[in-house]
Amino acid sequence: MAKPWSASHIGFLAGEFTELRISADVKEQLVKLMLAELDRLVPTMEDETIENHPERKTLDDPQRTRLNYNRTRELMIERISKLESVGSAAVQRGIDDLETFLSTTIRAASEAAAVDRVGTIKPRHLQKVVKLQDDGVDIAKVMPSPEDDSLSEAMGSGANVLTPTSLRRMAKQFAEMPVTDAAIEELLALYYDVVEQTEAGIRESIMLGNSAEGFIQRLSEMKSLMMLGWMKRMLKRSGEYARERGYKRIDIEQVVHLDAFQI
């Protein structure tokens, strides 16, 4: 029968996530909790593996494809020069870092393809990302993160499609007050005006070969617009302006005072 992790090992690992000391009793309890979680996790993974790959005899991660462990370990061994071997923890770290790198790179290339209005990532899109990386741009830092799930919830089934109905729903969610028809009309006009100006800025950056940081900033702005993070911010600010004046709903008076390009 396999031995569980030692309490000291789990305590050391848990210590990575807190600055407080962890008592011996808590370490023991953590081991039991981890085993209980494993009791839940493994059968679930087993069933999902069989469902997805009936012919497979080895437990797999059914949620996603991971980099091959053995192949990654062999490649890492080839590249070490001061040590003799590569431990499993190092391989796991390498896989995590490589998958993060892949995710960030392909997301940035997707943004470049979106600017070209094409549905396929081409070598030219990847080359733009590589050039940015060669120029010292940290893609992971400048790429916009996805908006909160609350945006999708507020938008309902028509996520990312702005309509008067979806705007009313968003106003109730983020500004916590209703919005008048006149304010909705003004917000929509403002939104599409900002989209048009941002698109023009992206085209200008491409044609004039502006700095990498400027190009990425434009992409980030467009991503925020497409994910409706911009509209979320505008509604929140409109609601704040309305409350400051004692109003119970957002009207056009608040919208016209918005700075559409304020981050």
ABEGO torsion letter per residue (X at the ends): XBBBBBAAAAAAAAAAABABBBBAAAAAAAAAAAAAAAAAAAAAAAAAAAAABAABABBBBAABBBBBAAAAAAAAAAABAABABBBAAAAAAAAAAAAAAAAAAAAAAAAAAAAAGBABBBAAAAAAAAAAAAAGBBAAAABBBBBBAAAAAAAEAABGBBBAAAAAAAAAAAAGBBBBAAAAAAAAAAAAAAAAAAAAAAAAAAAAGBBAAAAAAAAAAAAAAAAGAAAAAAAAAAAAAAAAAGBABBBAAAAAABBAABX
